[in-house]
Amino acid sequence: MGIDEILSKIDEYNKRIKILIKRRDELSGKIESLKKREDEIKNELKDEFGIIDINSLDQEIKKIEEEIIEKTKKLELSIQNIENELNREFRK
């Protein structure tokens, strides 16, 4: 292998290394951006819902869903009671 071939290979490797470094930097930026967003989400969950641990998020969601279902049932019952009362009034 001649010196020109060796220099050519070195140039090729340098180009590939530059591409890999650029890609690494892009990925590092994405990772940092995702970490920052993760911190923002954690802070929002803590401030809005008092959730400190992400792992408890599913439990908190289920709890809120159950509250919504319970309140919906109570609201439906109240509406039904109002309708019944209105029907009684109109029958008189």
Phi, psi and omega in degrees: 000128182276168181298324179295320178295318180297315178296322178297315178297318179298316177299317179298315179296320179298319177298315180295320178297318178298318178298315180295321179295317178299314180296318178300316180296320177298314180295322178297319177297318179296318180298315179297320179297317179294320178297319178296316180295322177300315179297320178298316180296317179300318179294320178297316179298320180293314183290317186278322188235359180072020181271118181263325184251123180302326182296337179272002182299316179301318179296319180294320178297315179298319179299315180293320177299317179296320177297318179296316179298315180298314180293325177296317178297318178296319178296316178298319178296318178297317179297318178298318178297319178296316179298318179297317180295317178297319177298320178297319181294320181287336180284339184292000000 
